[in-house]
Amino acid sequence: MSLLDDYVNVAEAAIILGIHWETVKRLCREGRIPAEKVHNTWLIRKDKLECFAATYTDPRRGKRKRKVNQELK
């Protein structure tokens, strides 16, 4: 078993969380997802990602509403 088997990268975390990979990178930079930056790659422990996923709700998901032009009503 390799040491890196306990870690996922940003792309894998994005698939697990169902969000865009750039959002995962932002959450890592903000410290909301505990991660280690190795060279130019964020590595996230699988157990830490599972804890984060259990409590994470995307505050922006589903919030966009189309503006209806009042003249068309």
Residue, then its C-alpha position, 0 to 999 in steps of 0.5 A: m500500500s502506497l502512502l499516497d493511497d490515503y490521498v486524493n487530488v483536486a479533480e478526484a475530490a471534485i467528483i466526490l463532492g459533485i462540484h467544480w475542481e476550481t471550487v475545490k482549489r478555492l476551498c483548499r486555499e481558504g483552509r475550509i478543506p484541510a489539504e497539503k500543497v505539494h509543489n503545485t498540487w493539492l493533496i487531500r486526505k480521504d478521511k478529511l474529505e469524507c468529514f468535510a463532505a458530510t457537512y458541506t452544502d454549496p451556498r451558491r448551488g440553486k441560488r441563481k434565478r433568472k431576472v424576468n424583464q418586467e416589460l414582457k409580463 
